[in-house]
Structures are given as structure tokens and as C-alpha cells.
Amino acid sequence: MEIFEFYFNPGKKTDTKYETFCFAPTNKKEEKSGHLFLAGEIKNYLPKNRYFLSEIAKIIKKHYYKNSDNSLTSEPRVSGAKMERKANPQGQTSLTIGLEKTNEFLQEQIKKNNVDWLGNFNFVALSLTPTFSLNFTKTGDFKILLLKQGQIYNIGRTFDSYQENSLSFFQNIANGKLNEDDKILILDEEIFNIFENENIFSELALASKDEIKKILKQKRKFLKKAFGFCLLIIASSMTRQYQNKSWRWINPRRKKVLISILILIILLFLGYLLFKK
């Protein structure tokens, strides 16, 4: 899999926290389970929930790879933009088991009166096997798109009608089959709207993996004040991850402040060395 993680102006909004998680198999037993991709967000974020998203990711990852023998044995089909969606039979997939445990965790938080995240919680869980079998689900308003042969399909829309409730946040899993070089995008709503308005999806749908960063650089003026993320996955027999560290775009005003602070620190250090002598 070719994996791109883009964070736009992280830290711009202190009341919103988002994280992405990309996991790959670490041993032979886990290989057939393939890759696991998770993305979460809490709006009106409180410091007491700083580990909330990572705890959910830990739960799903643990049970996904622990129960790798429970992966689907049949190959789901995808036809154009319509992806097959099945009920979520207990134990049918390793992803299902991880999500059931996540539902239990969320219910426990409610019982403990940790409810600040209710109505402010967005999360996507997506798995992709070495044979390009796709399983995914979501809660909240994150977007999941499939870019296939130059076409754009909003495959996450199947979950948009689901209502968040305290009993089961993750209720169903959609299944599909990808081909080599198909692209999956997971985005928050703000970045989705910018990509849609600036025709970025159409450009990405036709782009090779080497052109992806170039396209976003060309759209920099529309993204420099944005806040959010985009996780882009290309179905490929090769595994390569492009870390988000070098793609943290900083507001120009903030950049000037940081440069000024850095210069001040250097001057103070030089002054310290001078007077020390």
C-alpha cells in the first residue's frame, strides 16, 4: 500500500483534536489481515480526553490482528459507486470484533459520565487486505471517497443516514474489492469541502503517486488557512508510507512569529556565550 498522511495547520484549533493511525502486519500470521487505517476527531475537545482517540485505535488494532483468522473468506464485490453492504454478523470479520469492543468502551465512558465527546465524535475504521478486499465503517461526518479509473465515488455516504446513539456507534461494515492503483481518501468535512470546491478530487483521481504532492502544493493558497487532515491510500503490492511530519502546513503569520522567536533564542544564546567569557 502507498500511504500519504496530510495534516493541515495542526494546532490551529485548540478545541479540536484529530489523529490518524496506520498499522501494518508485523508477522506472518497477521499478513492476510493486511493494513488497518483509523482516523478520529473530537470537537470541543477537553484535555481529560487527550488519550481518547489513541485508546480506541489501540482497541481496534489489538482485536483486528488478534483475530486475523476470522477474516472474510469470500471476496465481496464492488460495481461502480455501489458497494455491497452487509449486516454486521458477530465475529464474521476481525474488524467487526474490534468495533464491538470499541462500542463497549464507548458505553463504559458514558456510564462513567464522560460524555463531553458525545455529538463531537467522528471516526473511520478501514482495513485493506493484500488481495485488496476492503472493509470500512464510520460514525460522524468524516468522508470516505474511492477514486477509481478517474471516477470519484463517495462510498462513505452509505453511513451518513445512521444516527449516533449510546448503544452502538459502529453498527455495520461495508465491503468491497479494489484493483491495483485504486485510491481511497479519508477526510474531515472542512478539507473535503475545499477539495471539492477547488476540483482537487478530479485531479487526484487522474494523478500518479508521484504527482500527488505536486497537486497539493499548487493548491497551497486554498489550504494554507485550512484546518484538518487527509489520509490517502493507494492499493498497491508495495508498502510505503509518506509521513505527515513534512506536510504540516503553517499559517504564514505563525511562521513569521516562529522565525522571530528562533532568532531571539539564538541572539540570547550568543549573548550568554559572550558574557560568559
Secondary structure, DSSP 8 states (H G I E B T S, - for coil): -EEEEEEESTTS-TTEEEEEEEE---STTTGGG-EEEEEEEEES--GGGTTHHHHHHHHHHHHHHHTGGGS-SS---EETTEE-EE---TTSSHHHHHHHHHHHHHHHHHHTT--TTTTSEEEEEEEE-TT-EEEEEEESS-EEEEEETTEEE-GGGGGTT----SS-S---EEEEE--TT-EEEEE-HHHHHHHHHTTHHHHHHH--TTTHHHHHHHTHHHHTT--EEEEEEE--SS-EEE-GGGG-B--HHHHHHHHHHHHHHHHHHHHHHHHH-
